[in-house]
Amino acid sequence: MKTKKMHNFHVPLPDDIYTKLRDEALRNNQPATELARYAIKLWLRAREKATLHKALSEFATEYAGTDLDLDENLEALSIEYLLDQEGEEG
């Protein structure tokens, strides 16, 4: 199994955040660095989703009503499919 190359990144933390991170690490019996790495990973994933959502929203707004807009037949079939799926689950 190949291990990922790690880099050190010094992050000064205010006392309150440092204390909360340390306390959480102790409660979970995990190194604070692992918790910090996980929190950063989640935040980056959320930023990626927000960036993608913004780009898609801008595209949809810019091209609404043009040839690049969603095909009406495809939209109708998609809605029908989703409603059918919802009916099967309920």
N, C-alpha and C positions, 0 to 999 in steps of 0.2 A: 504494500500500500504506500503510495506516494504522499509524503506530507507536504502541506502548503508552506511556502516560504512566509515567514512572519517578519513584520517590521515593528520596531518600537516607535511609539508616538506619545510624547509627553503631553498630558492634558492637565493643566492646573485646575483644580476644582475648588469652589467656595466651600467653606467649612460645613455648611448644612448639607450640601450634596454629597460631599466626601463621607460624612457621618452616616447618612442614609444608605449609601452604597456599601460601606463597610458593614453596617448592621445587617443589611439584607444578605450580604455574602456570608456572614456568620450564621444567620438563621438557616440558610440553605446549604451550609457546609461546602461552599464553592469559593474559589478565588474571586476577589473583586474584579480582577482583570477579565475573567470570563463573563461576568455579568455585564460589565461595561461594553465588551465586544459584542455581546448579544443585543444590548440596547442600541448600540450604534448600527448594527446590521438591520434591526427592525426599523429604525428611523430612516436609513438610506432606502430601504424597500418602500416605505411610505412615500418618500420624496419621489422615487421613480414612478410610482403609481400616480401621484399627483401631477407630475410632469406629463405623463402619457395622457391622462384625463384632460389636461389643459390643451394639449396639442390636438386631441381628437375633437374636443369641443370647438376649438378655433376652426378646424377644418370643416366641421359640420355647419357651423355658422356661416363661413365663407362660401361654401358650395351648396347651401340649401336652395332647392328649387332649380338646380342646374342638372346637366347630364351626369354629374358625379354624385348626385343625391341618391339616396337609397331607392332601389327599384320598388315601385308600389306593389307589384305582384309578390316579390320576395318578402316585403314587409308584411303583407296580409297573411302569407303562408307561415311566416315566423310567429305572428301573433296567434294564429290558429293552433300551431304546434304547441306553443307555451300554454295556452288555455287547455289543450288536451292533456298535457303533462300534469297541469295543476289538478284537473278533474280526476286523473288516475291516482294521484297521491291522496286526495281527500276522500 
